[in-house]
């Protein structure tokens, strides 16, 4: 007796898809070529302007088409494993992907803006010694849809659908979460295209910053193809120190990195490159270090500003944060040289959401604590 084998066909998930992928889905449903553009436009509006999470909401699409979509496709966000709310208003989501891996996204509210810190990889390959994410091995790159979905989840939580034309809570994005975005630029770029599309989420490239540890060969490509702001994780002004705390410097030393910064497309005094600088006690925080930082930025003629970051501790770290007087003196020296050097006050430290603290297998806590935090968020 023959027994039929049941074949399960994976249903496409439209959440996070770009226009080309949506068009493929529409054509696969038998929509004539001449109607495909209209159908994609309708789906785009509902997914990225109105934030729809079910086909029933898409009232401008015919009932028959909605039924066909519901029978063959999904609109699924990643599952939220935990949602935490800091005492300073910072939110952190631990998101479970379809394959069981997890990533973190963080929303930081401020008086004049709200910034979402987005991850681009599960783990990281760079092993920077002061960064908690660097203690987690690289598992894989995120897909473009998984990157976009972090934005959708944040806007769900902020109840920011449909897309407000102005005054939005989520006004800025930084690719500064888990991973090195320039090692996944083939997925980061289409994700940015979706996020910047004027008929959907509609965030300007001037409100998006990509942070790199210094993947020199991809930096120009980022400027030419994405045109977003660039932030560089610098953290040391001498090769021997940077070699130690950031091993990528052995491959792309300071001269190569700063030359690439000087040549970054679109960098001007109006669109300066941001240099991130974690203040590590007795490692990189002397006035001699400040003087060398000023000398380098002026020598390479880079339109720049410096973000001084008080080091955010995490379990097992080798480093301490510089004393406040040391940080202030470092900042004052750079300001007096004519370069902006604000101190970025730590946000979300109490929920391990501050810069350098993200790690997807977050520290184990009692289930009751997690449930309480999720309820608050």
N, C-alpha and C positions, 0 to 999 in steps of 0.2 A: 504493500500500500504506500503510495506516494504521500509524503507529508510536505505541505507547503512551508517554505521558509519565509518568515515575516521580515521584511526589510524596512528598517526605520530610516527615514530621510530627515536629516536635520532641518528644522524650520529656520529660515533666516530671521535674525533679530534686527529690526529696522532701527532700533535706538542706537544713535552714534554713527549711523551710515552716512557716507558722503553721497553726492548727487549721482556719480557714475554707478555706484553700487545699487542705489535705489532704482535707477533706470533699468539695470539688469533684472532686478526683481519684478518690476512692472512688466517688462517685455516677457519675462518667464511666465507670467500669468495670462499671457495671450493678448495683452493690450496692443492694439495696432500701433505701428511706429509713429504715425501722425498724431496719436493721442498721448504718447509716452511723456512728452515734455510737460503737458498740462497735468498729468497724474503725479509726476515727480514734484511739480510745483505745489500741488495740493498737499501731498505728504510732507514736504519740506516745511510748509507753513504750520501744519499741525504739530510736527515733531519739535521744531526749533523756534517757532514764534509763540505757540500756545502751550508747548510742553505736554502734549497729549500722551497718555500712557495706555489708552485703549482705542480701538478702531471705532467704537460706538460714539466717541466724542467728535469724530470727524464728519460733522453734519453737512459740509459742502461736497462730500463725496457720496455718490449714489449708494443706496442701501445694498444693491447687488454687489457692487465693488467692495464695499465694507465687509460684507459677508465673505466674499472670496479672500480678502486679505486676512480676516480673522481665522479662516479655515486653514490658511497656509503659512502665515507669518506671525511673529511675536513682536511686542514692544516691551523689552525687559531691561531694567536697570540692573547693575550688580547688586547683590544682596548686601545690606548694611549689617556687618557683624557687630560693631559697636558704634555708638554715636556719643561723643563726649562734649561737654560744655565746660570751658574754663571759667574761673572766677573773673577773668578780664573780658569775657564775651567771645573768646576764640572758640571755634568749633572744630572738632576732628572726627573724621569718619574712617573707620577701618572697613574696607570694601572687599567682599569675597567675589572673585571672578569665576567664570564658568568651570574652569579647570581646578578650582579649589584654592588657588593661590590668592594672596591678599596684598592690597596696597593701601596707602593712606593718603587722604586729601585733607587740607586744612584751610579754613576760612578765617581771615583776620579782619574784624571790623575796625575802622578808624573814623575820625570825625568827618574827613573829606573824601573817603574812599572805602571800598571793601575789597580785599585782595584774596583770591583763591590760589593756594599753593598746590600745584598739580604734579602728580608723579608720572614718569615716562617709562620706568622699568620696574619689574619685581626684583628688589634687591639692587645691588650696584657692583660694578666690576673694579672700581677705582681704589678701594681700601684706604681712603684718607684717614689718618690716624685719629683725628679729632671728631669724626662724624660717626654717629651711631649707625646710620644706614650702611656705612662702609664695612661694618662688622657682619652684615648679612650677605651671603654669596649672591651673585647674579643668577637668577633663575631664568628669566626670559624678558624680551622686550614686550611692552604693551602694544596692542593693536591701536590703530587710530580711533576706532569706536570706543575702546576702553578708556582712552584719554578724554574723548568728548564726554563720555558718560559721567566722569567726575564733575564736570561743569553742570550737567543736567541734574545730578543728585543734589548739588549745592543749591541750585535754583529751586528745586522741589522743596528743600528744607526751608529756604528763605521765602517761599510762596511768591516767587517772582515771575509768574506766568499770568497773562501773556507778557512778552518782552516789553518792559517800559521804555519809552523813547529817551527818557532822562531820569536822573534821580535814582538810578538803580542801586540796590545794596551791593550786589556783586559787580563792581565796576572795573576791576583789574584782574589779570591772571599772571602768575609767575610760574614758569616751568622750573621749579626750584625744589620739588619734592624728591621722592625716591628716584635714584637713577641719574644717569648722564644723558640728557636729551639729544646731544649731538652724536651719540652712539646709536640712536634710534630715530634719526632724522627722517628716514623714509616713511615712518608712521607718524612722527610729530608733524611734519609738513601738511599732510592731508587733514589731520585733526585741526590744525590752525586754520586751514581753509574753511572748514565747517564752522568753527567758532567765529571767524571774522566775516562770514557771509552776511551781506547787508539785509537779506530777506529772512534771516533767522535770528540767531543769537546776537549777531551784529556788534561784536566788540572790535573797536579800532585797533590796528596794529600798534598804535602809539600807547595803548593800554595793556599791551602784552610784552612780557620780558622773558627771554630765554636765558637761563643761567648755565654756564659751562665751566668745567674745571680746567679747560684749556685744550680741547680737541682741535688743534690748529687747522688741519686740512679741511674741516667741515665749517669753519667759522665764516669764511667768505660766502660759501653756498647758503648758509643761513641768512645772511644779510641780503643776498641777491634774490633768493626764492621766497623768503618769508617776510623780510623787511621789518621784523620786530626789533624791539630794544634788546640790547645785549648786556648781560651781567657776567662778570668773570670772577670766579672764586680764586682769589689771589693768595691771601693769607701769609705770604712771606715775600721778602724783597731780595733774598739771596738764594742762589741755586742750591747750596748745600742744605739750607734749612727747608726749602720747599721740596727738595728730593726726599727728605726724611718724612715730612708730614703729609706730602702729596706725591706719591710715587709716579704719577703721570708726568711730573716735571722732568724725570729722567729721559722721557721720550720727546717731550716738547718743552725745552727749557725756557727760562724767562725771556731771553732775546727773541726766540721764535714766537712766543705767545704775545709779547708786547708789540712786535712788528705786525702780527695779524690784527691786533686791536687797532693799531694806527691805520690800517688799510681796510677796516670794516666798512662795508658800503652803508652810506647814510649817516655815519657818525659825524655830528657837528656839535657846536656849542649848545644848540637847541635840543639835540638828541645825544646826550653824552653817554659814554659807556660807564656802567657802574662797576666798581671793583669792591667785591665783598672781602672783608678782612676780619676774621675772628680773633679777638684779643686773648692771647694765650700767655699766661703769666710766665715771665722769664724765658719766653721762646721767641716772640716776635714783637714785643711791646715797648722797646726802648726808644728814646728820642733819636738815637742813631738809626733805628729802623724807620722812624717817621721821616727823617731827613733823606734816607735812601729812597723811600717811596716817592717823595716829592721829586727827587732828582730823576728817577726813572720816568715818571709821567710827563715831566717837562722835556726830558731828552727825546722821548719817542713822540712828543707833540700829540698826545692823545687827549681829545676832548673828554673829560672824565669827572666823576665824582666818586667819593669813597664812602662806603657804608661800613662803619665800625660796629662789630657785633660782639657784645659781651658773650663770652663762651658759655654755652648752655650745657651743663653737666649731664651725664647719663651713667648708668651702672657700669663700672669697670673701666672708666676712662682714665688715661694717664695724665690728663691736663687739668689745670685750674684756671678760673677766669682771672684776668688781670684786675688789680685793685682799681677802684673807681678813680682815685686821683691820677693814676697812671693812664687810664683811658682818657680822662679829660685833658691831660697834658698832651697826649698823642693827638687828639682831635684838634686842640688849639693850635698846635704847631702846623698842622696841615692847612687849617683855615687861614692862618696868618701868611701862608705861602700862596694864597689865592685859589685854593682848591676846596670845594665843599666836602666836609667830612663829618656828617651827623652821626650820632651814636644811635643805633637802632635798639630801642628798648625791647627787652625780651617779652614775647607774648606766648601764652599757652604753656609755660613751663610746667605748671602743675598737672597737665595731662600729657606731658611729653610731646607737645606739638610745636615746640620752638625750633628755630633753625638748627639743623644738625642732629635732631633728636628722633626723627622719624625712622620707624622700623616696623615692617609689616607683621612680624610675629611678636606683637607688643607684649610687654611684661605681664605674666599671668597674675590675675587678681581674682578675688573671690567673686563668684557669680552674682551675689547680691549687690556688690559694688558696681558691677557692669550694668545690671538692670537699672539701678538707681541713676547712673550717669545717662543711660539711654533715655530714661523717662524725662530727665531735665532738658535734654537736647531736643 
